[in-house]
């Protein structure tokens, strides 16, 4: 369901696992060292949506269009624990976004 980008910790799977089964980190699918284009195409081929802090995925979204959808975390420098807490607090917003066919980019802020 969600593919966590390399710029975020693999430990975020724990925060997302219950609400979003099938969530994987790029390291789980041998994409830790892949470029953004490869990650984008993998997500598209496997019906995953990208969770990232990286603005480059917004550019790929504009260039290629969805899928995948992009969930961009914009909370500055924060610990993995803090990011996990924010994602847990925003899980209903994330779920609604993933089910909304009209939107393809979601910003997560505090």
C-alpha positions in Angstrom: 0.0 0.0 0.0 2.7 2.5 1.0 6.4 2.5 -0.1 8.6 4.4 2.4 11.4 6.3 0.7 15.1 5.9 1.7 15.1 9.4 3.3 12.8 8.0 6.1 13.6 5.2 8.5 12.5 1.7 7.9 11.2 1.8 11.5 8.2 3.8 10.3 6.7 0.6 9.1 5.7 0.0 12.7 3.7 3.2 12.9 1.9 2.4 9.6 1.6 -1.4 9.7 -1.8 -1.7 11.5 -3.6 1.0 9.5 -1.9 0.4 6.2 -1.1 -3.4 5.8 1.5 -4.1 3.1 3.6 -1.0 3.8 7.2 -1.5 2.9 10.4 0.4 3.0 12.6 0.7 -0.1 15.2 -1.5 1.7 12.6 -4.3 1.8 12.4 -4.4 -1.9 16.1 -3.8 -2.7 15.7 -0.2 -3.7 17.8 1.5 -1.0 20.3 2.8 -3.5 17.8 3.3 -6.4 17.2 6.7 -7.9 13.9 8.4 -7.6 12.8 7.4 -11.1 13.3 3.7 -10.3 11.4 4.0 -7.0 8.6 5.8 -8.8 8.3 3.1 -11.4 8.4 0.3 -8.8 5.6 2.0 -6.9 3.5 2.3 -10.0 4.1 -1.3 -11.0 3.2 -2.6 -7.6 0.3 -0.4 -6.7 2.1 1.4 -3.9 2.0 5.0 -2.9 5.2 6.9 -1.9 5.8 8.3 1.6 8.8 10.7 1.4 10.4 13.9 2.6 11.8 14.4 -0.9 10.4 17.1 -3.1 11.7 15.4 -6.2 8.7 13.0 -6.1 6.4 16.1 -6.6 8.2 16.8 -9.8 7.8 13.1 -10.9 4.1 13.4 -10.1 3.8 16.5 -12.3 5.8 14.8 -15.0 4.1 11.4 -15.1 0.8 11.9 -13.3 -0.5 9.4 -10.8 -0.3 6.6 -9.9 1.5 6.5 -7.5 0.2 9.1 -5.1 2.7 11.0 -3.0 2.5 11.6 0.7 5.1 14.3 1.5 6.2 14.8 5.1 6.9 18.5 5.7 7.7 18.7 9.4 11.4 19.7 9.3 14.1 17.9 11.1 12.3 15.5 13.4 13.1 12.1 15.0 11.7 8.9 13.6 9.6 8.7 16.8 8.1 12.1 16.2 7.4 11.4 12.5 5.8 8.1 13.5 3.6 9.9 16.0 2.5 12.5 13.4 1.7 9.8 10.9 -0.3 7.9 13.5 -2.2 11.1 14.4 -2.9 11.7 10.6 -3.8 8.1 9.7 -7.5 9.0 9.0 -6.4 11.9 6.7 -3.9 9.5 5.0 -6.5 6.8 4.5 -9.1 9.3 3.1 -6.4 10.7 0.7 -5.5 7.2 -0.5 -9.1 6.5 -1.3 -9.8 9.8 -3.0 -9.5 9.5 -6.8 -9.3 13.3 -7.3 -6.1 14.0 -5.3 -2.6 12.7 -5.8 -0.4 14.8 -3.4 -0.8 15.1 0.4 1.4 17.2 2.6 1.8 16.0 6.2 2.5 18.8 8.7 2.3 18.9 12.4 
